[in-house]
Amino acid sequence: MIARGEVVVPGDKSITHRALLVAALSDGRCAFTSPLAAGDTRSTAAALRALGIKVGPLSPRSVSVTGAGMRPFRAPPPARALSCGNSGTTARLLLGLLAGHPFEARLTGDRSLSRRPMARVTEPLRRMGASITAAEGERLPLAVRGGALRPLEWNSPVASAQVKTCLFFAGLAGGVPVSVTEPVTSRDHSERLLRLLGVRVDVQGTTVTVQPAERIPAFDGEIPGDISSAAYLIAAGVLAESGELTVRNVGLNPTRGGFLRALERMGAKVEVVDRWTSLGEPAGTLVARPSGLQPVVVEADEIPSMVDEVPLLACLASRADKGWTSVFRGVGELRVKESDRLALVASNLCALGVSAHTEGDTLMVEGSEAPPRGRVVTAGDHRLAMAFAVLGTVPGAAVELDDARCVAISYPNFFRDLAGVVHPS
């Protein structure tokens, strides 16, 4: 295979969610270029509209939001639930904002989202004073009645940007300070954006404190490209036999850089050029070249910076030096994503002829020279579909996906872009 060409990937999903939600709290019209226009972010936009926020059409080119102040939402009709679709980010971050509003709202999700745990946010929100009732196992559907909230100091048992952002948003809507301590630092998109807009954000080690704000000014900016989407094309460039592949305008937030750091340890030839900054986020252009790969050991404290890319790194590890094993420790969080990613990564690699297995929260993948051949069960998980599609570009591979359409959750044009830059020799 030859890698050749340039791609601009969709806007960052995490930043798009946060820009939309923080804009709702602003005191004017906000405009963003290059947002992610996909299933998950459309769920956030639709929920905001249902709560009375003026949100323009969400396209890959731009979106506008007219904020209505620090408690901007109107109560939805009692019979109307707010659908979060497949988006855990929508559910958890919106729940935080709703906790500061004095009315009841109901949140629902699709079958996959309804299996994902919400206790990690409902428990601290209840401590702040919100009333929340949820389905068995603290899952969706759930109802929240917010109002006057108490300040919170929370020791989170998991490093999760969704958890801490949910609580920060509750504090902003409720007008109280919130402090969150994590085992290790998770992605910091929320802290960067809030600090840029004048909100006081204090960081001491892995503890972040957000103080209440009287107002958030209207703001504009370009959403950097999603490193989690760019990763698949970069990986395809690394696996190619020849050529060079360029991905422009990619977000390079250090708390999301674990994938690139792991690639470097594996011997991958990836260069960063043309750096710039928007919305407090560093960005640049990535250039990938074909590379021989070495096995890698990824420790648990690295996982928060690459959690979405672990399935892809596991696929790359299967092409590392034959007979050598790559180890990914502390990846238990993959069990509660859109699917049980941990189990499916291992079982799908085995189905393709790769030696892979799990031991507790550790994943082990042995390198191989044999072309991967077989059928992949995605369970409707976009990350799995894209990771194994990239593995399917290896010469001689025959990888069949049971569901290719699920990539629309985060990267609607993924297969078009992949075919545009990876060509037969």
Sequence and secondary structure as in RCSB ss.txt:
>XXXX:A:sequence
MIARGEVVVPGDKSITHRALLVAALSDGRCAFTSPLAAGDTRSTAAALRALGIKVGPLSPRSVSVTGAGMRPFRA
PPPARALSCGNSGTTARLLLGLLAGHPFEARLTGDRSLSRRPMARVTEPLRRMGASITAAEGERLPLAVRGGALR
PLEWNSPVASAQVKTCLFFAGLAGGVPVSVTEPVTSRDHSERLLRLLGVRVDVQGTTVTVQPAERIPAFDGEIPG
DISSAAYLIAAGVLAESGELTVRNVGLNPTRGGFLRALERMGAKVEVVDRWTSLGEPAGTLVARPSGLQPVVVEA
DEIPSMVDEVPLLACLASRADKGWTSVFRGVGELRVKESDRLALVASNLCALGVSAHTEGDTLMVEGSEAPPRGR
VVTAGDHRLAMAFAVLGTVPGAAVELDDARCVAISYPNFFRDLAGVVHPS
>XXXX:A:secstr
 EEEEEEE  B HHHHHHHHHHHHTSSSEEEEES   SHHHHHHHHHHHHTT EE    SSEEEEE   SS    
  TT  EE TT HHHHHHHHHHHTTSSSEEEEE  TTGGGS  HHHHHHHHHHT EEEEETTTEEEEEEE  S  
 EEEE SS  HHHHHHHHHHHHHHT  EEEE SS    HHHHHHHHTT  EEEETTEEEE   S     EEE  B
 HHHHHHHHHHHHHSSEEEEEEEEEE  GGGTHHHHHHHHTT EEEEEEEEEETTEEEEEEEEE       EE G
GGGGGTGGGHHHHHHHHTTSSTT EEEE S GGGGGSSS HHHHHHHHHHHTT  EEEETTEEEEE   S  EEE
E  TT HHHHHHHHHHTTSTT EEEES SGGGGGT TTHHHHHHHHEE  
